[in-house]
Amino acid sequence: MLDTVLLSPESTAKSAIGDAVDTNTFNRIMAQSYEHKDSQLAWLEQTLSDGLQDDTIQWTFAFGHYPIYSAGDSHGDDAQLIKDILPLFLK
């Protein structure tokens, strides 16, 4: 599973503590998120590549807690996920 919670730290911080974001909590969530970001993106890129190269893999599903695009009122589109993940899907 792709952990979009770690890849979208601003959404995580705001949903964890609401719109009145406490600076210390926000910074802690951001630091934890970016600590794992590169490994998550590398794993996703490799998994998607494996799915394209292996004839025995018919389907590859990607899902996470936060969507890239959303028509919902509470989240909406996620600019960070659009920037980081969408290009990997479009390869």
Order of alpha helices (4+ residues) and beta strands (2+ residues): alpha-alpha-alpha-alpha-alpha
